[in-house]
């Protein structure tokens, strides 16, 4: 059976661009960053490089490559200690068949469904978002995304304007539009996320009502709903920014934080929002609340 070689090493303080460039010069077909310690993703602030506290670079090389020779070249080019580059043989699989087998339509709340293209939902009142699991940035299977989707199913109202901050695949914004929102505005620091959002919006026929932003400065003021599925550190830092974007009485949904972090995030938002946990799932907490009207001039 055909396959490929995966070589990986801890990035440490090395320049990410130099590390990637070295891999590609040695024949890599792809390079991906992964979390070495399986910690939650560290979501950076706008303009920061997307890294975890302990990051590994994984690079794939063609079947006929010499993994030992590549490992030696990487240790020299990047100053990696001997034995610091691991090589693993990965057998090829029919990935299309893999995800057709493993991914199915998923319901969130009463009527919202996330559905790959090969599945059909027959319920008469179903609201369906088409999002193939082969695309990057997820389809709702992570607990934090599921919390946001279920909140939208219960709470989004016709004609509302929404910001999806840290949009990833765009699934939350697209779901809101399908549920009745009139317009959605999406921001992410990762250009690939914005590309995925545009493609998913077009696949669902809502691209004319969805706008993507490469910088947060252009996001509109006075929206009805802001949803942010990012982690607690950036959430705390962005409290004032989010307060300026949401109209008085508007809603905010925060869902990328662990349960023990909910108190700190709630406190950070206290000046601008009446916000409380609405659900905990698999150790992740979702917060939601309303924009205080008396804080508009603070």
MARLONU-741210 format. One record per residue: residue in three letters; z, y, x of N, C-alpha, C in turn. Coordinates in steps of 0.2 Angstrom, whole numbers, plus 5000, padded with zeros to 4 digits. Atoms other than C-alpha are relative to their C-alpha. Example, Ala and Ser with C-alpha at 12.3 -4.5 7.8 and 13.67 -1.06 7.14 Angstrom:
% MARLONU-741210
Ala500049945004503949785062500050065004/Ser499949944996503649955068500350054996/
//
This chain:
% MARLONU-741210
Unk500049945004500050005000500050065004/Unk500049944996499650175006500650054999/Unk499449965000500950315009500050065005/Unk500049944996501550455020500650005004/Unk499450004996502850495033500450074997/Unk499649945001504250625028500550015006/Unk499549984994505150705043500450064997/Unk499549955003506650815039500550025006/Unk499549984996507850915049500450064997/Unk499649945003509251045046499750075003/Unk500349944998508551225047500550045004/Unk499549964996510251305053499850075000/Unk500149934999509951475060499250015002/Unk500749994998508051445064499650044995/Unk500449965004506751555057499649964995/Unk500450045005506051475041499350005001/Unk500749994999504351545044499749965006/Unk500250034993504251475062500149924999/Unk499950075001504951305056499449974996/Unk500650035004503551285042499450005004/Unk500650004996502251345054499949955005/Unk500050054995502751225067499849934997/Unk500150065004502651085054499249994999/Unk500750005002500951135048499549995006/Unk500450004994500251155066500049925002/Unk500050084998500750965069499749964994/Unk500450045005499750915053500449994994/Unk499650015006501050925039499550024994/Unk500449985006500250925022500450044995/Unk499649965005501751005013500750015004/Unk499349994997503451075018500450034994/Unk499549985005504951095006500750015003/Unk499350004999506751155007500449974995/Unk499550035004508151055001500750015002/Unk499349994999510051065000500349945004/Unk499850054996510750965014500749974998/Unk499450035002512450945006500149994993/Unk500050025007511950924988500550054997/Unk499649945003512851094984499650034995/Unk500449965005512351194969499550055004/Unk500549964998510851304972500350075001/Unk499849934999511251474980499550054998/Unk500549965002510251594970500150075003/Unk500049944996509851744981499950064995/Unk500149945003509851924976499250025001/Unk500749984999508052004974499950025007/Unk500249984993507252024991500349955005/Unk499750054995508351884999499649945001/Unk500450064999507551725006500449954996/Unk499650055004507951574995500249945004/Unk499750054996509051465005500749984997/Unk499350025002510551355002500550015006/Unk499549994995512151365012499849955006/Unk500250054995511551205022499349974998/Unk500750015002509651185021499649955005/Unk500550054996508451045027499350024998/Unk500749995001506651065029499749935000/Unk500350065000505650915023499250015000/Unk500750004999503850895029499649934999/Unk500450065001502550765023499450005005/Unk500650014995501250695036499649944997/Unk500450065002499850575033500249945002/Unk499850064998499950395034499949985007/Unk500250024993499150375051500350045005/Unk499749964995500250505059500549965004/Unk499550034996501450465073500750034999/Unk499449965002503150515067500550015006/Unk499649984994504050495084499750055004/Unk500349954996502750605093500150074996/Unk499949945004502950735079500750025001/Unk499349984999504850725080500150035007/Unk499949974993504750755099499750075000/Unk500449934999503550905097500550054996/Unk499649955003504750985084500650015003/Unk499449984997506250965094499950055006/Unk500249954995505351055108499950074997/Unk500349935003504551195097500650044997/Unk499549975004506151225087500750005003/Unk499450004997507551185099500549954996/Unk499550045004508251045088500349955005/Unk499750054996509450925096499749935000/Unk500350065000508950755101500349964994/Unk499750035006509050645085500050044994/Unk499949955006509050795074499450004995/Unk500650005005507350755066500049924997/Unk500050075003507350605054499349994997/Unk500650025003505850505049500149954995/Unk499950055005505650405033499349994997/Unk500750025002504150305027500150004992/Unk500050005007503750345009499449974997/Unk500650035003502650234999499750044994/Unk500349965005501350314988500149964993/Unk499950035007501550294969499550044996/Unk500449965005500450344954500450044996/Unk499549965003501450494950499850024993/Unk500249985007500450534934500349954995/Unk499750055004501050364927500750005000/Unk499349995000502750394933500350054995/Unk499649965004503150544924499849994992/Unk500250025007502150484908500549954997/Unk499550055002503450344908500650034999/Unk499349984999504950444912500250064995/Unk499949945004504750604902499750004993/Unk500250005007504650624883500350074997/Unk499849945004504850754870500850015000/Unk499349995001506650834870500150054995/Unk499849955005507450924856500650045002/Unk499449954998508651074859500250044994/Unk499849975006509651124844499749974994/Unk500250035007508951104826499249995000/Unk500750015001507051134828499650015007/Unk500449994993506551174847499949945003/Unk500250064996505651044856499750025007/Unk500449994994505051044874499649935001/Unk500450065001503650924875499450005005/Unk500550014996502450854888499349994996/Unk500649995003500550864884499849934996/Unk500250075003500450674880500449984994/Unk499550025005501850674867499850054994/Unk500149975006501750734849500750004996/Unk499449995004503150804838499850004992/Unk500250005007502950764819500450034995/Unk499649975005504350854811499750074998/Unk500449955002503650984800500350075002/Unk499749934998504851134805500150005008/Unk499949994993504751094824499750065003/Unk500349954996504451234836499949975007/Unk500150044994503651154851499750045006/Unk500249974994503451214869499749955004/Unk500450054996502151124879500250015008/Unk499849994993502851104897500049935004/Unk500150074997502250954908500650005006/Unk499550014995503650884919499750005007/Unk500350004993502450874934500050075003/Unk500049934997502551064936500750025003/Unk499449994997503851144946500550044996/Unk499449955003505551234941500249974993/Unk499650045005506051104927499750024993/Unk500350005007505751074909500650004995/Unk499449995005507551094901500549945001/Unk499550054999508350934908500650025003/Unk499349984997509651024918500450034995/Unk499549985006511251064908499950074999/Unk500049925001511151254911499450024996/Unk500649985004509351264905500149974993/Unk499850035007509851154890500450044996/Unk499649955003511251274886499650064997/Unk500449945002510051424886499649984994/Unk500550015005508751334875500449994993/Unk499650015006510051284862500350064997/Unk499849945003510751454861499450044997/Unk500549975002509051524859499849974993/Unk500250045006508651394845500550034994/Unk499549985005510251454836500050084998/Unk499949935000510151644839499450055000/Unk500649954999508451714843499850024993/Unk500249985006507851824829499350035000/Unk500749985000506051874824500050085002/Unk500149934998505452034832500450025006/Unk499649984994506652034847499650005006/Unk500350004994506252084864500549975005/Unk499650044996506951974878499850015008/Unk500150014993507151974897500249935002/Unk499850074997507151804906500150025008/Unk499949984993507951854923500149945004/Unk500050064996507651714936499649954996/Unk500450045005506251634925499849935002/Unk500250074998505751484935499449984997/Unk500750025003504451394924499950044994/Unk500149965006504651524910500249974994/Unk499950045006505251394898500550044995/Unk499549975005506651504891499650064996/Unk500449955003505451654888499549974995/Unk500550035004504151544881500349974993/Unk499650025006505451464869500150054996/Unk499849945004506051634863499450024996/Unk500649985004504251684859499849954995/Unk500150055005503951524850500550004994/Unk499549995005505551554840500050064996/Unk500149945004505051724834500050075004/Unk499949934996505351854848499350035001/Unk500649965000503951984849499750015007/Unk500349994993503852004868500649975005/Unk499550034995504651924883499850035007/Unk500149984993504851994901500349965005/Unk499850054995505051884916500050025007/Unk500049984993505651914933500349945004/Unk499750054995505951794948499850025007/Unk500249984993505951824967499549955003/Unk500550054997504851664970499350014997/Unk500649995002503051704968499749934996/Unk500250065004502751514963500350004993/Unk499750005006503951534949499650054995/Unk500449955004502951684942499349974998/Unk500650035001501351584944500149944995/Unk499950055005502051434934500250034994/Unk499849975006502751554921499350024997/Unk500749975002500951634919499649944997/Unk500450065002500151454918500349974993/Unk499750035006501451394905499950044994/Unk500149965005501251544895499349994997/Unk500750015002499351524894500049934996/Unk500150075003499551334890500350004993/Unk499750005007500651384875499750064996/Unk500349945004499551534869500450064999/Unk499649945001500851664871500050055006/Unk500049954994500251754887499950074998/Unk500149935002499751914878500750034998/Unk499349975002501651934873500549995006/Unk499650024995502351884890499850045006/Unk500149964994502452004906500449975005/Unk499650024994502951944923500150065005/Unk499849944995503752064936500249975007/Unk499950024993503752044955500650035003/Unk499449974999505152164956500450024994/Unk499649995006506652194945500050074997/Unk500049935002506352384945499650014994/Unk500449985005505052374932500249974993/Unk499850035006505952274919500250064995/Unk499949955005506152374902500750014998/Unk499349985002507752454896500049994992/Unk499850015007508552424879499749944996/Unk500250065003508052244876500549974995/Unk499550035005508852144862500449945003/Unk499750064997509251984873499850005007/Unk500150014993509451954891500349935002/Unk499850074998509551774898499949995007/Unk500050014993509951734916500349935002/Unk499850074998510051554922500050005007/Unk499949994993510651594939500749995002/Unk499350024998512251554949500550065000/Unk499549965002513851644948500150065005/Unk500049944996513751754964499650064998/Unk500449955003512251844959500150034993/Unk499849975007512751854941500550055000/Unk499549955000514351944946499750075003/Unk500349944997513352064957499550044995/Unk500549975005512052104943500350024994/Unk499749985007513252144929499850074998/Unk500249935002512952334930499350004998/Unk500850005001511052304931499949974993/Unk500150025006511152194916500250044994/Unk499749955005512252314907499550064998/Unk500549955001510852444909499449984997/Unk500650035003509452334903500149984992/Unk499950035007510252274886500250064996/Unk499849945005510352394871500749994998/Unk499450015003512052424863500049954994/Unk500050055005512452274852499549945002/Unk500550064998511152164861500449955003/Unk499650064998511551994867499849985007/Unk500150034994511751914884500249935001/Unk499950074999511651734889500049985008/Unk499950024993512251674906500249935001/Unk499950075001512151494910499949965007/Unk500050034994512051454929500649995004/Unk499450004997513851444933500449944999/Unk499650065001515051304935500650024996/Unk499549985005516551294923500650045004/Unk499449964997517851354936499850075002/Unk500349934999516751514939500050044994/Unk500149965006516751564921500550065000/Unk499549955001518351674922499850065005/Unk500249954996517651774937499450044997/Unk500649975003515951804929500250044993/Unk499849965006516751854912500450065002/Unk499749944998517851974921499550065003/Unk500549954997516352054931499650034994/Unk500549975005515452084914500550044995/Unk499549975005517052154905499850074998/Unk500149935001516552334907499450014995/Unk500649995004514852314898499949954994/Unk500150055005514952154887500749974998/Unk499550055002516152064876499749935000/Unk500350064998515751894883500549945001/Unk499650055000516451724881499649935001/Unk500450065000516051544885499849974993/Unk500250035007515051454871500049935001/Unk500050074999514951284879500049985007/Unk500050034993515251174894499749935000/Unk500350065000514151034899499949975007/Unk500150034993514250914914500350055005/Unk499749964995515351044923499750075000/Unk500349935000514251194919500250044994/Unk499849965006514751334908499550054998/Unk500449955002513751444897500450064997/Unk499649945002514351624893499550044995/Unk500449965004513651734879500450054997/Unk499649955003514151894871499550064998/Unk500449945002513652074865500150055004/Unk499949944996513352234874500550054996/Unk499649955002514752354871499650074999/Unk500349945001514152514863500350065003/Unk499649954997515552624870499950015008/Unk500150004992514952574888499350035002/Unk500749984999513252654886499950065005/Unk500049944996513652814895500449995007/Unk499550014994514852734909499549995006/
//
